[in-house]
């Protein structure tokens, strides 16, 4: 019962964050990529009795004011970004939407 309660609490928390993000504006700001990282996790698949491994990708962006934000980014975008890239970052709350590199 405790585990089910925890799962429900996490699910509700994720839904609230998504709802909050959707209410926020979608600014586009000039930013520089200062770092990238991957987070690896794994869990036991109870159906197949194998370990499932998951990778989550993040990039840290620095804006003109010097503020930094770390955003979770899709795998396809992660491969296209490099530390030191400069461009226009579009985001909504804590959600990464797009990064367009400038030359």
N, C-alpha and C positions, 0 to 999 in steps of 0.2 A: 504494500500500500504506500509506503514511504517513497519507493522508487517511482511508482506511477505518479505520485504527487510532484516529485522533482521534475519528471519529464513534462508534465503539464505546465509547471511553472516556467520552465525554459521555453516551451512553445509559446506561451502567452507573452513572455518577454520579447521574443523575436518578432511576434506580430505587432506589438506596441512600437518597437523600434522602426519597423517598416512603415507603419501608419504615420509615425512622426516624421520620418524622412519624406514621405509623399506630400506632406503639408508644407514643406520648406521650399524656398526658391532654388533655382538651378543656376548658380553663378558660374561664370567662366572667368578665370583669373590666370595671369601669367605665373608660372611655377617652374621650379627646377627639381628634378629627381635627385634626392640626396642619398637614398639607399633603397635597396630591395631586399626582401627576405622571403623565405618559404617556411611554413610551419607544417610538420608532419605529425599525423596521428594515426592510430590504428584501433580496430575493434574486432572482436570475434563475431563472425557471422554464424548465428545459431542455426540457420537452415543448412548451410553447406559445411559447417565446422571448419572454416578457414578464416584466416586473418584478412580483413579488408584494410587497406592503407589509403589514407586521404592526405592530399596536399592542399594547403591554402596559401595563396600568394598575396603579398603585401608590397606596397611601395610607399616611401615617405617623400612627401612633396614639401618644398619650401617656397613660400610666396614672398612678394616684394617686401612686406613688413618684417620679414624674418621669422614669422610664425611657421610652424611645421605641423603637418597632419599625416598620419599613417592611414591609408585606405586599403581595404581588401580589393584586389583586382582580379578579373578573370584570367584564366591560364593563357588564353590567346593574346591578351594585351601584355601580360608579364614578359613573354618572349620578345615583344617588340620594344620594350623599354630598357634603357640603360642608365646607370648612374651618370649624372652630369647632363642628361638631356634637358633642354629648355623648351617650353611651349605653353600652350593654353590648356589648362585643366578645367574640366566641367565636372561638377559634383553636386549632389543633393543631400544635405545633411552629412551622414557618415558613408554615403554610397558613392562610389566611383562611377562616373558615367562615360568619360572620354578624356583622352590626352592627345592633343595634336602638336607634334614636334615642329619647332621652328628652326630654320637653318641660320 
